[in-house]
Amino acid sequence: MPNVMAPPNAAAAIAYALRQRGKPYVWGATGPDTFDCSGLMVKAYQVGDGITLPRTTQAMLASKSLMAVTAQQLKPGDLVFPSSEHVQMYLGGGMVVEAPHTGATVRVARLGTVMAARRVTTPASGDWSTASPVSAAESVSVPVVGSVVAQGIGTGFTHFIGSALSKVFSWAWYVFEVLLGTLSIVFGITLITKVIIGTVTSSN
């Protein structure tokens, strides 16, 4: 297999994408405050590695500057397409970062369906004079991916626990208010009954 030019360090693009977690999905947006799925990929590689990717998922799939890879060949930084309408960035360890859909925010999620995948192997723009030719079968070195992904997963887990505890607290408070309201009604009925009985007794 002929040598190809691989990105010097996909970790920069991954790090940028992970820093966008929590920002809203907006169709057609490329940042910095909102993103659609391909917009997040474009901005991550542009800011992280100075690479200009095709703007849409369809254009990425059709681009000859991106190398097709299989699900078994995925490496951190690869673009994953669950369908022709959506793209994610592979983080390693069976995880991806994505801007999923309207009403959601940029998040880390588990890898699901892989309809297709692409690797950034040749520059669409930018100076790649420092890049070294490597075999397409070789691993692209991404030394900080492990820690970056761990940070992303850890933060996501922390957000999940915080959200769960908040819901439990809200539910407990609701139950407390219902019980308090019920007790108040019972107390009120008891008090009124005693007043009525006292009035009747006095009349007799």
C-alpha positions in Angstrom: 0.0 0.0 0.0 1.5 3.4 -0.9 2.5 5.9 1.8 0.1 8.7 2.6 0.5 11.9 4.6 -1.2 11.6 8.0 -2.0 14.5 10.3 0.9 15.3 12.6 -1.3 15.1 15.6 -5.1 14.5 15.6 -5.2 15.1 19.4 -5.4 18.9 18.7 -8.6 18.4 16.8 -10.0 16.0 19.4 -9.1 18.4 22.2 -10.9 21.2 20.4 -14.0 19.1 19.8 -14.1 18.0 23.5 -13.9 21.6 24.7 -17.1 22.4 22.8 -19.2 19.9 25.0 -22.4 21.5 26.2 -22.7 23.9 23.3 -26.1 23.7 21.4 -26.6 22.1 18.0 -27.8 24.5 15.4 -28.1 23.4 11.8 -25.6 25.1 9.5 -23.5 26.4 12.4 -19.7 26.1 12.5 -19.0 27.7 15.9 -17.8 29.1 18.0 -20.9 29.0 20.1 -23.1 26.6 18.2 -22.4 23.7 15.8 -24.0 21.2 13.5 -22.4 17.8 13.1 -20.1 18.6 10.2 -19.5 22.1 11.4 -17.9 20.7 14.6 -15.6 18.5 12.6 -14.6 21.3 10.2 -13.9 23.7 13.1 -12.0 21.1 15.1 -9.6 20.3 12.3 -9.3 23.9 11.2 -8.5 25.2 14.7 -6.6 22.1 15.9 -4.5 21.3 12.9 -5.0 24.1 10.4 -6.8 21.7 8.0 -9.9 22.7 6.0 -12.3 19.8 5.6 -15.3 19.7 3.2 -18.2 21.5 4.8 -21.0 18.9 4.7 -21.2 15.2 5.5 -22.0 14.3 1.9 -19.0 16.3 0.7 -16.8 14.6 3.3 -18.0 11.2 2.1 -17.3 12.1 -1.5 -13.9 13.8 -0.9 -10.9 12.1 -2.4 -8.7 13.8 0.1 -10.1 11.6 2.9 -9.2 8.0 3.1 -11.9 5.4 3.6 -11.4 3.1 6.5 -13.4 0.3 8.1 -14.9 0.2 11.6 -12.1 -2.2 12.5 -9.4 0.2 11.3 -10.7 3.3 13.3 -8.2 5.4 15.0 -8.6 8.6 17.1 -9.5 11.6 14.9 -11.2 9.5 12.2 -14.6 10.8 11.0 -17.4 8.3 11.6 -20.6 8.4 9.6 -23.6 6.5 11.2 -25.5 7.7 8.1 -25.0 10.0 5.1 -26.7 12.7 7.2 -24.4 12.6 10.3 -20.7 12.6 11.2 -18.9 12.1 14.5 -15.2 12.1 15.5 -13.8 8.9 16.9 -12.0 9.2 20.2 -10.8 5.7 20.8 -12.1 3.2 23.2 -15.4 2.9 21.4 -16.3 6.5 22.0 -17.1 9.5 19.8 -17.7 13.2 20.2 -20.5 14.7 18.2 -23.0 17.5 17.7 -26.0 15.1 17.5 -29.3 16.9 16.6 -31.5 19.9 17.2 -32.4 20.2 20.9 -29.2 18.5 22.0 -25.6 19.7 22.8 -22.1 18.6 21.8 -21.4 15.5 23.7 -19.3 12.3 24.1 -21.2 9.2 23.2 -20.6 5.5 22.5 -19.8 4.5 19.0 -22.8 3.0 17.3 -23.5 2.2 13.7 -20.6 2.8 11.3 -22.0 3.2 7.8 -18.7 4.6 6.7 -15.5 6.2 8.1 -12.9 8.5 6.7 -9.3 9.4 7.8 -7.8 12.8 7.2 -4.7 11.8 5.1 -4.0 14.7 2.8 -4.2 18.4 3.5 -7.1 20.3 1.8 -5.2 23.4 2.8 -2.4 24.6 5.2 1.3 23.9 5.5 2.1 20.3 6.1 5.8 20.6 5.5 6.5 19.1 9.0 4.3 16.0 8.3 6.1 12.7 7.7 5.0 10.0 5.2 3.6 6.9 7.0 2.1 3.7 5.8 -1.7 3.8 5.7 -1.6 0.7 7.8 0.5 2.3 10.6 -0.9 3.9 13.7 -1.0 7.7 13.7 0.6 8.8 17.0 -1.8 10.7 19.2 0.0 10.7 22.6 -2.6 12.6 24.6 -5.8 11.0 23.3 -6.0 8.6 26.3 -6.0 11.4 28.8 -8.3 13.7 26.7 -10.8 10.9 26.2 -10.7 10.0 29.9 -11.3 13.6 30.8 -14.2 13.7 28.4 -15.8 10.5 29.7 -15.1 11.6 33.3 -16.8 15.0 32.8 -19.7 13.3 31.1 -20.1 10.9 34.0 -19.9 13.7 36.5 -22.6 15.6 34.6 -24.7 12.4 34.5 -24.4 11.9 38.3 -25.1 15.6 39.0 -28.2 15.5 36.8 -29.4 12.3 38.4 -29.0 13.6 41.9 -30.8 16.8 40.9 -33.7 14.8 39.6 -33.8 12.7 42.7 -33.8 15.8 44.9 -36.5 17.4 42.9 -38.6 14.3 43.1 -38.1 14.0 46.9 -39.0 17.7 47.3 -42.1 17.2 45.3 -43.2 14.2 47.5 -42.5 16.3 50.6 -44.6 19.1 49.3 -47.5 16.7 48.5 -47.3 15.1 51.9 -47.1 18.5 53.6 -50.1 19.7 51.5 -52.0 16.5 52.5 -51.3 16.9 56.2 -52.4 20.6 56.0 -55.7 19.5 54.4 -56.2 16.8 57.0 -55.4 19.2 59.8 -57.7 21.8 58.3 -60.6 19.3 58.0 -60.0 18.1 61.6 -60.0 21.7 62.9 -63.2 22.5 61.1 -64.8 19.3 62.3 -63.9 20.2 65.9 -65.3 23.7 65.5 -68.6 22.4 64.0 -68.9 19.7 66.7 -68.1 22.3 69.4 -70.8 24.7 67.9 -73.4 22.0 67.8 -72.6 20.9 71.4 -72.8 24.5 72.6 -76.2 24.9 70.9 -77.6 21.9 72.7 
